[in-house]
Amino acid sequence: MFAAIRFRIYCFIGALVFLFVAYGMGLNLYDALTISDFNAVTTYRPHTMMENVVYEELQKRFFSNLLLKAFSFIVSVALTLAMLWGVLRGPGAFKRRD
């Protein structure tokens, strides 16, 4: 019984985390689609840099970053829904049914 409660609590915490991530990405995507301007990480670790990408100046980089953000947003929403499914169904949510 305790394993089922623990599983649901962990799924709920995961759903909250992915929901906040999706909300943050949604705000960034909204800015990108309405004013054609958003902030993007342009380099890799350990030298990460935030760059303000504007559509009129850097069209290829804008679309590549926009597609990456949109894909990340879709994955985050899908993971949120999967975690909510785990909260509702319990430990048997992700098992195969024959």
C-alpha positions in Angstrom: 0.0 0.0 0.0 2.8 2.4 0.8 4.4 1.8 -2.6 1.3 2.9 -4.4 1.1 6.1 -2.4 4.8 6.8 -2.9 4.4 6.2 -6.6 1.5 8.6 -6.9 3.4 11.3 -4.9 6.5 11.0 -7.1 4.3 11.2 -10.2 2.6 14.2 -8.8 5.9 16.0 -8.1 7.1 15.1 -11.6 3.9 16.4 -13.1 4.4 19.7 -11.3 8.0 20.0 -12.4 7.2 19.3 -16.1 4.1 21.6 -15.9 6.3 24.5 -14.7 8.8 23.7 -17.4 6.1 23.7 -20.1 4.7 27.0 -18.7 8.1 28.7 -19.0 8.6 27.4 -22.5 5.1 28.4 -23.4 5.8 32.0 -22.4 9.0 32.0 -24.4 7.2 30.5 -27.4 4.4 33.0 -27.1 6.9 35.9 -27.3 8.6 34.3 -30.2 5.4 33.9 -32.2 3.9 37.3 -31.3 6.8 39.7 -31.4 9.4 37.5 -33.3 11.9 37.9 -30.6 13.1 35.5 -27.8 16.1 34.5 -25.8 18.0 31.3 -26.7 21.1 29.5 -25.4 23.6 29.6 -28.3 26.6 27.7 -27.1 27.3 24.6 -25.1 28.7 24.1 -21.6 30.9 25.3 -19.9 30.6 28.6 -21.9 26.8 29.0 -22.2 25.6 32.3 -23.5 22.1 33.8 -23.8 21.4 35.5 -27.0 18.4 37.6 -28.0 17.3 36.1 -31.4 15.3 38.4 -33.6 13.6 37.1 -36.8 14.5 40.1 -39.0 18.2 39.7 -38.3 18.8 35.9 -37.9 16.1 34.0 -39.7 17.8 30.6 -39.8 18.9 30.7 -36.2 15.5 32.0 -35.2 13.7 29.0 -36.9 16.1 26.4 -35.6 15.8 27.7 -32.0 12.0 28.0 -32.4 11.7 24.4 -33.6 13.9 23.2 -30.7 11.8 25.1 -28.2 8.5 23.8 -29.8 9.8 20.2 -29.7 10.9 20.6 -26.0 7.5 22.1 -25.2 5.6 19.2 -26.8 7.8 16.7 -24.9 7.3 18.5 -21.6 3.5 18.5 -22.1 3.6 14.8 -23.0 5.6 14.0 -19.9 3.2 16.1 -17.8 0.3 14.1 -19.1 2.1 10.8 -18.5 2.8 11.8 -14.9 -0.8 12.8 -14.4 -1.8 9.4 -15.8 0.5 7.8 -13.2 -1.2 9.8 -10.4 -4.7 8.8 -11.5 -4.0 5.1 -12.2 -1.4 4.3 -9.6 1.5 1.8 -9.9 -0.3 -0.1 -12.7 -0.4 2.8 -15.0 2.6 2.0 -17.1 2.4 -1.8 -17.1 1.6 -3.8 -20.2 -1.9 -5.2 -20.3 -2.3 -8.6 -22.1 
